[in-house]
Amino acid sequence: MHRKSLIIATLVLTCAVCGCKKQQQPTLEAVRLTTEQLINPVGIDFKEPRLGWQIVSNQQDVVQQSYHILAASAPEKLEAGEGDLWDSGEVASDQSVYVPYGGPALTSGQKVYWKVQVTTNKGQTAWSEPASFQMGLMDASEWQASWIGGDFDDDVLVGRTRVAARYLRKEFSVDKQVQQANLYICGLGVYKLYMNNDIVSQFQELAPTPTGYDTIALYNTYDVTEMVRQGNNAIGVALGAGRYVSPRIAGDPTISIPEMTHYGLPKLLLQLELVYGDGSKQLVLSDDSWQITNRGPIRLNNEFDGEIYDARMELGDWYAAGYAADSIWRPATVQPKPCRRIGAQNNPNITLMEVLQPVAVTEPEEGMYILDMGQNMVGWLKVQVHGEPGDSIKFRFAETLKDDGHIYTDNLRSALCTDVYIPKDKETALWNPLFVYHGFRYVEVTGLRYKPAKTDFEGQVLYDEMETIGTFQTSNEMLNKLHKNAYWGIRGNYRGMPTDCPQRDERLGWTGDRAVGSLGESYIFDNHALYAKWLNDIQNEQGAAGNLTANLYPVYCKVMADNMTWLSAYPLTAKMLYEQFGDIRPIRDHYDSMKKWMNFMRDNYMKEGVMVADKYGDWCSPPERPELVHAKDPSRKTEGVVLGSTCYYMLAYLMADFAKLLDKPDDAAAFVKEAEDLKKAFNDLCFRYEEGFYSNNTVAANILPLRYGMVPEGREQEVFDHIIQKTMDDFNGHVSSGVLGMQQLMRGLTDYGRGDLALSMATTTEYPGWGYMIANGATTIWELWNGNTANPSMNSGNHVMLLGDVIIWMYNYLAGIGNAPGSAGYKVVQLKPRLIDGLDRVEATYRTVYGQVASSLKRSGKRLSWAFEIPCNTTGRICVPLQGGELKDDAKKSIEEEGGKYVGIEDGYAVFTFPSGIYKIVTK
C-alpha cells in the first residue's frame, strides 16, 4: 500500500549449510530501526540519534555478546565496509536498543547509512542490510525562508469559520548536476506538497502533526533529489485549514463547546537546499516571489465541517514548470512569524492504513442513498462518480442510523461533517478530499442522477503511521469482539495527538482519557513516537509557576482548570514509555517539568494534608436513568478529595521511582515522605474505620486506595468485600464506575480472586457494560455506558476513555504478558497468566523492542497446555499456575527438561526462569 518507515534490525540465525534455523552460524535478514526518534527517519533533529535492532531465531538461549556498527556518508562506502562517519569497532555489550550514535556531530541535512553485525553466544551474524536516517535543520538560525500567505475577501472568519484552500507555487532553474536536494516545509494548518507535476508528500496526509501553534510548529523533511531535474522546475503547495484556522470562533450560537483558539489564516514556510556535484549550493525559499491563489477547486475546508470541491475550478498543471499563471494568481505576502519556535517532527504523519468497501447501499427515500461501511471508521470516502457540470453531489457522515434508515447526526452537535463534490463535466471522476477527516460508519449520498454501486466507494482508514504490535484471541467471542472494538476505537483516535473523538465538534487531546489508556493502547499499537510527542505538547504549554494550563493538549479549547486526576496522564505516560518500550529519555526530559507541577499542586491544593483538586469526578459513571449523561444521585458520585488524594499519593511514589532512576535520592525521599504524610491524613479523613470502607462507599472510592496501597494494614479484604457487595447488591454485578474507577477495576477484581466477576463485567450484554454496547450494534467504544439512550449532547460512538484497564487486563492478566519486577522494555519478560473459569483458551502476541512475546494457553479440565515465546537477547520469568496448590515432582521435572530453571513457589505459582526461545509445557 505504501512505504514502510517502521522499524527493527532483525537478526535471524540460520544454518549456513542447509538453511535450517538450528545451527550456530547466524545471518542477518533485515533492518528496521527501533526507536521513536527514527520511526520516521527523515528530518530528525536529535543531536544523538539512537539505533536498535532485534535478533530473531528459533534456537533457544540466544544472547548478544557484542555488536559492531558501521555508519557511512554514502551507500557504496557502507557496502565496501567503510565507516567513514563512524566505526564503533566491536563493542562488548548485550545492548541492542537505544544504542547512541557515536560518530562526529551530525550536521543539518546530513544523511547517514548504517548497518550492524552482532556476535551472540551462538555465533556471529552477517552484516545487516543497510538502513539510513537523515537530519533536519539543527538550528533555528539556518532557516532563511520567510512565512508567506495571503488573505482573501471571501474568507469567513466569524462564527463558523470557512476558508478556501490556498495554492502556492514557485518555479526555479537548475543548471548543474544535483548531488543532494533536501526540502524542509511547514504548512499551517495542513499541506500537500508537489514538485514537477508529481506528489512529494504522497503517503502523508494532514501534515504536519498538530501542536499548540503559538508555542511551536513542526516541519517535515523530504529528500527530493530524484525529483529535481536539469532546467526548469516547479514547487506547488496546497494549504488547508487544519487546526490552525479555528472552525469555531465566538459569535456562533450553535457552538456546543467553548471557543477554540484561532491562530490565523493558512501560511507556508519552505526551504529547498540544493547541493551540486561541484560542492556549490542553491536555496529556494518561500518569499514574496511566490504566487498564491485561493481560486482553486477546494472552495471550503475545515476538519469538522468538511470539504467542498468544485472540479470546474481545477487549476490544471499548476505545480508543473512552464505553467501559465493567469490573473487569479497574485504575489504571496510575507507573514509575521506565527510561533515562538519551529522544530522537526519526530513522529509519523497520518497515512492511509486500510481500505474498506461498503457492505450495503440502501435508499430510504428517492435519490438518497445510505452507504454502510460495516464498521465505525475514521478517514474519508474515496468516490467514483459522475454527473452534469455544476451538480452538487453531497456526502454526509454519521455513526448511526435512525429507525427509518436515515442517518442520525444529533450527536455530531455543530459539526456539519459534509463533503461536496461538483463535477466539471460528464466524465466519471475519482475523488477524495485532502484536508478533512470523518468518524463514520454510514454516509448519506445525495445529488446523484443514478443509483450507485457499492464498488463506487471505498472507505480509506487514516491514522498515524504505526504498526499493530499486539494480537489477542480467546474462547469467549464477546471478549474477542471487545478487543476488536477497542482496536478500531484506539486507532480512530490517533491524529498526531490522542483525541477523545473523531466525529463531532471536539476531537481534542483530553488527558483523562489516556492516564491509563495509553498503557493499554501500547499493547496493540507501537504508539511510542506519538506519546513522546504528546508529552512535549504538554510541557510546551506549562505555566511559569509549574501549573499545567489545561486538561487537554494541545490547548485548542479553553478548558482551564487545575486538576489532579486528568493531568496524571503526564507522568503516567512517561512511565508507560519507559516500562513498555524501555525508553528512559521521556522521564529524563520531563522530570523537572513534572516535579514543578507536583510541587505546584501540593502548594496550592493540599488542604489539611489531603489533595482537594478534582474537576470532573469519576467522569461518566453509569447514571440512574437512561436519558442522563451524568449521575445526579449523590450515592453514585465519588468525592473529589478521594480522587485527588489517591491520585497524588500514587504519583508521589511514581515520582520517587523516577528520581531513583535519575539518581536523585533526596528527591526520592521527599516524595516518599509526602506520600506517607498524605496517606495518614487521607485515612483519618476518608476511611470509615468502623464500617471498613472509604467515603460514601462507591466502588471507585474503594478500588483506588486499595490498588494504590493506601488501605490501613490488615483492612484490605474488608475494603474489597465492600467493592463486591456494592457491585452485586446495587449494580447487579455490572460496572458502576466511570473513567477513574475503571482505570483499576478489572485488575483489582482479579488480584483479589474475583476474575470471574471481571470476566462477567467484560462480556455481559446487559446494561451497563461493553457487551451491552456490542449487543446494540457498536463496533467501537461508546463515550457513555448508555450511549444509545442518553442526551445526544455527549454520546459519541467512538471514544476510548471507558476502556479503563480492560486492555491491560487482557494482555497482562489473561495472557500474562508483562515485565518482570525491576525490568523495563521487556528485557526480562514475565509471563504470569491469571486463569479464570469459563475461559478455556487465551492467545496473545506482543512485539516488544526486543522481539515477539507470545502466550497461548489452553485448558481442558485441570490440564493446562501452554506455549510461549521469549525473544532473543532477553530472558523469561515464567509463572506456572498451580491449579492444585502444589507442584508435583514429575511436573517440575518435565518443565526443567523443557529448559526451565526452577526458582520456587510464589503466590500460587511455580516460578521458573527460561532463556529465549519457543517452548510448550503441559501441567495437570
Protein Blocks (a to p, Z undefined) as FASTA:
>chain_A
ZZcfbdcdddddddfklopafbfbdcdfbdcdfbfklmpmghiabfbdcdddddddfbeh
iacfbdcddddfbfklmmnopafkbcgbjaddfbfghiacfbdcddehiacddddddddf
kbccddddddddddddfbfklpmbdcdddddfklccehjacddddddddddddfbdcfbd
cddddddfbdcddeehiafklmbghiacdddfkloccdddddfklmpcghjddddddddf
klmlccbdghiakbmbdcdddfbdcddddddddddfkopacdddddfkbccdfkbfblbc
cfklopcddfklpgbjmlbghiacdfkbccddddddfbfbdcddfbdcdddfbdcddfbd
cdfbghiacddehiaceddddddddddehiacdddddfbdcfkopacfklnmmanoiacd
ddfblbdcddddfkbccddfbdcdehiabdcdfklpccdddddddddfbdcddfblklmm
mmmmmmmmmmmmgghiacfbfkbcnopacfklmmmmmmmmmmmpccklmmmmmmmmmmmm
ccfkopafbfbdcdfbccdcddfklmmmmmmmmmmmmmmnopaklmmmmmmmmmmmmmmm
mmmmpgghiafbdfklpghiacfbfkbmbdfblklpccfklmmmmmmmmmmmmmmmmmmm
nopaklmmmmmmmmmmmmmmmmmmmmcfknopahjlpaklmmmmmmnopacghilmmmmm
mmmmmmmmmnnopafbdfklmmmmmmmmmmnopammmmmmmmocbdcdfklmmmnopabd
cfbfklmlmcfklccfbdfklnmmmmmmmmmmmnopacdehiahhlaccddddddehiab
dcdddddfkbccddddddehjaccddddddehiacddddddfkopacfklmmmmmmnopa
cfbdcehiacddddedddddddZZ
